[in-house]
Amino acid sequence: MMVTKSLLVGLLLTLPSLASAQRSEQRLEAGLFFTCVRLEEIGTTDHGGAGSSAGLGGRVVWRLLRYLDVDGELVVHPNAGVSGHRIQGFLGAKAGVRFSKVGLFAKVRPGFLYFSKDPFGVATPDSTFFHPQSAHSLEPALDLGGVLEYYAPNGLVVRFDLADTIVEYNPRAVSVSQFLPPVSMAGFSTRNRQWSLGVGKRF
């Protein structure tokens, strides 16, 4: 009985220090970045078209475990050609190792890609020949890739991402002409090259 009580007291005394150590290992990071993506098949399904655009975004990272982060970001592409402006968002996992000056990671982050103008010419129901109006669209996406980080003094983090952004386009009815009925287009997915460079601060 005395041994059990001693173990219990020792455990109770140890728990605060363990919790404090866990809190000290967890870090919040916030930053800004520049990104560029090349979306394949924009405006076509013949595997020939593509559209590139640049964007600015913000990122928040929470160090959940020693080798695992929760990683989220939101990007705005203000001028994306035929698709108007785009908003891109991801939230998922970033896993890897940190050394004294650099870190190497792999990332898997589901998310979305929003188009202010449907890239395949889908029009709103009230669109007319004299007043054409493009519908907006929201497509599921997945960000797969690698991350290289450099740790500067004062908690600054310089980060480079290289990724394969997979976009799953939903089925849609495309208006090829004002004089013809809409054409049904089946859903399909594309793999798109994307890179980003940014800086963050750990708190």
N, C-alpha and C positions, 0 to 999 in steps of 0.2 A: 504493500500500500504506500509506504514512504517513497519507494522508487517511482511509482506511478505519479504521485504528487510532484516529485522533483522533476520528472519529465514534462509534466503538464506546465509547471511554472517556467521551466526553461523554454518550452515552446512559445508560451505567451510572451516571454521577454524577447524572443527572437523574431516574432512576427512583425513588429514595427520596423526593425532594421531591414527585413526582407522586403517589406512594402516600400520603404524609402529607397532601397537599391533599385527596385523595379521602376519606380517613378523617375529616378535619376537616369536610367537607361532609355526612357522614352523621350523622344524629342519631336517638337512641332517645327515644321519648315514651311515657309511661304515664299513665293517668288514670282517673277515675270519671265516670259520667254517669247522668242520669235520662232515661227514655224513655217514650213513650206510643204505642200502636199500636191501630188499629181494624181488626180482622179481619172481612172481609166473609163472609157466608154461613155463619157458624158455626152448626151445628145444623140447617141447611137447605140445599137446593139450588135453591130457588125465587127466588134473587137478591133476597131480602128481608131476611134476618137479618144481624146483625152483633154483634160483641162487642168492647168496648174494655177495655184493661187497661194498667196502669203497671208499670214495672220498673226495676231498678237493675242497672248493668253495669260492667264494666271493659274498658279499651281499651289496646292496645299498637300503636304506629306506628313503623315503621322507614323513614327517609328513604333510599330506595335510590338515586335519582338526583335531580338538581336539581328536576325537575318531577314526579317520580313517587315515591309512597310505597307500602309494603306496609302494609295497614291491617286489623287484626283486632280482634274484640270478642266478648264473651260476656255475655248478659243473662239475668237470672232475673225472671220475672213471678210473684210468689208467690201472687197471688189472681186467677185468670183465669176465674172463674165456672164454667160447665159443663165447661170443659176442665181443671179443677184448676190445678196450677201449670204454667208453660211455661218452657222454656229455649231461647234463641235464640242462634245463633252464626254469625258471618260472617268470612271472610278473603278479601281481594282487593286491588284497586288503587284508589288515590286520586291523581288527577292534576290539576295546576293550577299556579297561580302564587302566590308569596309576596311581599308588599311589606314595608315596614318595620314596619307595625303590623297589617296584615290579610292574610288569604290566602283565595283563592277556588278551589274544587276541584269536580270531578265524581268520583263513586265508582261502581265496579262490583264487587260482592262476593258471590260464591256462598256458600251456607251451608245451614243446617238450622233446623227448628222442631220442637221436641219437646213433645208434650202428655202430661201424666201421666194424663189421661183423654181418650180419643178424643172429639173434639168432635161427632162424628156418631152417638154412642151405640153404638159397637162394644163388645161384651162379651167377656170372656175365655171360653175353652172350658168352664171349670168354674163359670161363673156360673149361678145358679139364681134362681127367682122370689123365694125368701125371703132369699137372699144374693147380690144383684146385684153384679157386679164389672166395672168398666169396663176395657177394654184401653188400654194406652198406644199412642202412635203417633209416628212420626218422618217428617217430610215435608221434601223438598228445597225450598230457598227461594233467592231472589235479591234483593239489595239494590241498587236503582238510585236515585241522587239527587244532591243537591248539599250542599256543606259550606262554612260561613263560619267563619273563625277570627280571633280577636283575640289578638295577642301582647303580653302584659303584661311588666313587668320581671321579672328573675330567672328567665327561662325558663318562666314560666307561660303556658298556652294555654287560652283560653276558646273552646269549639267548639259550634256549632249545626248540626245535621243535619236536612234535610228530604228524605224518601225515599218511594219507591214500593216496598214490599216485596211481591214476587211469590211466592206459595206454590203449589206444585204438589202437590195432594193425590193420593195414590195410590188406585187402586181398592180397595174394601173391601166387606165384607158387613155390612150394618147390621141390627141387631135392632130392628124397630119394635114388637114385642110379644113377651112371653114365650110367647104361645099361637100365634104364627105363625112360619114359617121365616124366616131372614134374607133380606134383599133386597139384591141386588147393586147397587152404586153404581159407576158408571164414574169414572175419574179426571178431575179438572178443575183449573183454575188460577184464582186470584183475585189482584186487585191491591189492595193495602191501604196506607192512609196511615199514615206513622210519622214522628215527630219526636223529637229528643233534644237535651239540653243538658248539657254537662259541662265539666270542667276537667282539664287535664293538666299534666305537668311534663316539660320536655326535659332530657336528660342528655348 
